[in-house]
Amino acid sequence: MTEPRFRAVVFDLFDTLVDFRADLFPVVEINGKPERTTSIFAYEALKRKDFSLPAYEEFHRLWVETSKEVWGKRDKDPEYREVTSRERFGKFVMCLKDIPPGCRDEAAVIAMETHMERLIASTEFSPKRLEMLGRLRDGGLRIGLVSNFDNADAAHRLLGRTGITHYLDATLISGEAGYRKPAPVLYRRIAEMLDSKPTNVLFVGDNFEADVEGPHSVGMSCAWLNPKGAQPPEDAVSPDYEIGLVEEVLGILGLEAA
């Protein structure tokens, strides 16, 4: 009997298994212009703890500039090393000069946790995806997840609240793995955690660089989730499969509903 080509399926998290909804962020007025941000919640949380803060507009400016600086340097790293949210918020609080050095760690954690709670609350999850994961498990496939998310605790909370954790055999979150997709080490590591060779794993995700080119770099097949019918980058490798809904992965694996 011929062995099945795929022994495991690995999913991306945001906008693949769980949909991120930036439109659920509150709208605040910054210098006369509306803007969606979680910074107002962090500001209010720190105020409630009696931290001395600048005016909100200045607080928000430092919030945005710090994130852009950290992410800009991170995204230029040729080894795709992650910068954790704890590091990022620590750098942000260093800019709040009226907070004493001995109180900065506490302030960074409060701002970070407030932001992360609002971030994971701004998501939508369809129960159909749990049904899909159940069918994959019933079909004898192992299930993994690799996510670019700089706060592993928040990611695990989200996975637990949605019920996804129950179906996962292996999980890699960049905030704890130390690297971001498309670092090849992540795809090799998740395959090893799933007791599979990369060639026997199907990766499913919506980001072309992270979820198509990254898996291909180690010989792993991919299903590009492309609900809007976007064109792939010029001269890019072609995905092995292209789907409009994540549940269509069942058809690729011959596990369609009867």
C-alpha positions in Angstrom: 0.0 0.0 0.0 1.3 3.5 -0.9 1.8 5.7 2.1 -0.2 9.0 1.9 1.9 12.0 0.8 1.0 14.1 3.8 1.3 12.9 7.4 0.8 16.3 9.0 -0.8 19.7 8.4 0.6 23.0 9.8 -1.4 26.2 10.0 -0.6 29.8 10.3 -2.7 31.5 13.1 -3.9 35.1 12.2 -6.1 35.4 9.1 -5.9 31.7 8.6 -7.4 29.9 11.6 -8.4 33.1 13.4 -9.4 36.3 11.6 -7.9 39.5 12.9 -10.3 42.5 12.9 -8.4 45.8 13.1 -11.8 47.5 12.7 -12.7 46.4 16.2 -10.0 48.6 17.6 -11.5 51.8 19.2 -11.3 55.1 17.3 -9.6 57.9 19.1 -8.8 61.4 17.9 -5.0 62.1 17.5 -4.2 65.7 16.7 -7.6 66.2 15.1 -7.6 63.0 13.1 -9.4 59.7 13.8 -7.1 56.7 14.4 -7.7 53.1 15.5 -5.4 52.1 18.3 -5.1 50.2 21.5 -2.8 52.8 23.0 -5.7 54.6 24.7 -6.4 51.5 26.9 -2.7 51.2 27.9 -2.7 54.9 28.8 -5.8 54.6 30.9 -4.5 51.4 32.6 -1.3 53.2 33.6 -3.2 56.3 34.8 -5.3 54.1 37.1 -2.0 52.9 38.6 -1.0 56.5 39.2 1.9 56.5 36.8 3.0 60.0 35.7 2.5 60.2 32.0 2.7 62.9 29.3 -0.5 64.0 27.5 -2.1 61.2 25.6 -1.1 62.6 22.1 2.6 62.5 23.2 2.1 59.0 24.7 0.6 57.8 21.5 3.4 59.3 19.4 6.0 57.5 21.4 4.0 54.3 21.3 3.9 54.4 17.4 7.5 55.6 17.0 8.9 52.9 19.3 7.0 50.1 17.5 8.1 51.3 14.1 11.7 51.5 15.2 11.7 48.0 16.8 9.8 46.4 13.9 11.9 48.2 11.3 15.2 46.8 12.7 13.6 43.4 13.2 12.4 43.2 9.7 15.9 43.9 8.3 17.4 41.0 10.2 18.6 38.5 7.6 18.2 35.7 10.2 14.6 36.6 11.0 15.1 36.8 14.7 12.1 37.9 16.7 11.9 40.8 19.1 9.5 39.9 21.9 6.7 42.3 23.0 8.3 42.5 26.4 11.4 43.9 24.8 9.4 46.3 22.7 7.3 47.6 25.6 10.4 47.9 27.7 11.9 50.2 25.1 8.6 52.2 24.9 8.4 52.8 28.7 12.0 54.0 28.7 10.7 56.9 26.6 8.3 57.9 29.4 10.8 59.9 31.3 8.5 60.6 34.3 8.3 56.9 35.3 11.1 56.1 37.7 13.6 53.4 36.6 12.5 51.1 39.4 8.9 51.2 38.2 9.5 50.7 34.5 9.2 47.0 34.5 5.8 47.1 36.1 4.7 49.8 33.7 5.9 47.9 30.7 4.0 44.8 31.7 0.8 46.7 32.4 0.9 48.4 29.0 1.8 45.2 27.2 -0.8 43.1 28.8 -3.5 45.7 28.2 -2.6 45.9 24.6 -2.4 42.2 24.1 -5.8 41.5 25.7 -7.4 44.1 23.4 -5.5 42.7 20.4 -6.7 39.1 20.9 -10.2 40.4 21.6 -10.2 42.0 18.2 -10.5 38.6 16.4 -13.2 36.4 15.0 -13.3 32.6 15.0 -15.7 30.3 13.2 -16.6 27.0 14.8 -16.4 25.5 11.3 -12.6 25.6 11.8 -12.8 23.3 14.8 -14.9 20.9 12.7 -12.1 21.0 10.0 -9.4 20.3 12.6 -11.5 17.4 13.9 -11.8 15.9 10.5 -8.0 16.2 10.0 -7.4 14.4 13.3 -10.0 11.7 12.4 -8.2 11.3 9.1 -5.0 10.3 10.9 -3.1 13.6 10.3 -1.0 15.3 12.9 -1.7 19.1 13.3 0.7 21.9 14.0 0.7 25.6 14.1 3.5 28.2 13.5 2.7 31.9 14.1 4.6 35.2 13.9 3.4 36.7 17.1 5.7 38.4 19.5 3.8 37.5 22.7 3.6 33.8 23.2 1.4 34.0 26.3 -1.3 36.0 24.5 -1.2 33.6 21.5 -1.6 30.6 23.8 -4.5 32.3 25.5 -6.2 32.9 22.2 -5.7 29.3 21.1 -7.1 28.1 24.4 -10.2 30.4 24.3 -11.1 29.3 20.7 -10.6 25.6 21.5 -7.8 25.2 18.9 -5.3 24.1 21.5 -7.2 20.8 21.9 -6.4 19.8 18.3 -2.7 20.8 18.2 0.1 18.3 18.4 2.8 20.9 18.1 2.9 24.7 18.3 5.6 27.3 17.6 5.1 30.9 18.4 7.8 33.3 17.3 7.8 35.1 20.6 9.1 31.9 22.3 10.8 30.2 19.4 13.1 33.2 18.9 12.6 33.4 15.1 9.9 34.5 12.7 8.7 33.0 9.5 10.2 32.6 6.9 13.2 31.5 8.9 13.8 27.9 7.6 14.6 26.6 11.1 10.9 27.0 12.1 9.6 24.7 9.3 12.2 22.1 10.0 11.5 22.3 13.8 7.7 21.9 13.4 8.2 19.0 11.1 10.4 17.3 13.6 7.9 18.0 16.4 5.3 16.3 14.3 7.5 13.3 13.7 7.5 14.0 10.0 9.8 15.0 7.2 9.2 18.4 5.7 8.2 16.8 2.4 5.4 15.0 4.3 3.9 18.2 5.7 1.4 20.6 4.2 1.7 24.2 5.3 -1.4 26.4 5.2 -1.4 30.2 5.5 -2.2 33.5 3.9 1.1 35.4 3.8 3.1 34.6 0.6 6.6 35.1 2.0 5.9 33.4 5.3 3.5 30.6 4.2 4.6 29.8 0.7 8.2 30.8 0.1 9.2 29.9 3.6 7.9 26.3 3.5 9.3 25.8 0.0 12.7 26.7 1.3 12.9 23.4 3.2 10.9 21.3 0.6 7.6 21.6 2.4 4.4 21.9 0.3 2.0 24.7 0.9 -1.6 25.7 0.4 -1.8 29.5 -0.1 -5.0 30.9 1.5 -5.9 33.7 -0.9 -9.5 34.7 -0.4 -9.2 38.0 -2.4 -7.5 36.4 -5.4 -4.4 38.5 -5.1 -1.5 38.0 -7.6 1.6 36.4 -6.2 4.8 38.5 -6.2 6.5 38.8 -9.6 9.0 36.0 -10.3 7.9 34.2 -7.1 7.6 30.4 -6.8 4.1 29.1 -7.3 2.2 27.7 -4.4 1.4 24.0 -4.6 -2.2 24.7 -3.9 -4.3 27.9 -3.8 -7.5 28.1 -1.7 -10.2 30.7 -1.0 -11.3 29.2 2.4 -9.1 27.5 4.9 -11.6 24.6 5.1 -10.8 23.8 1.5 -7.7 22.1 2.8 -9.9 19.1 3.4 -10.4 18.7 -0.3 -6.6 18.7 -0.9 -6.3 15.9 1.5 -9.3 13.9 0.3 -11.3 14.5 3.5 -14.2 16.4 2.1 -17.5 16.1 3.9 -19.6 13.3 2.4 
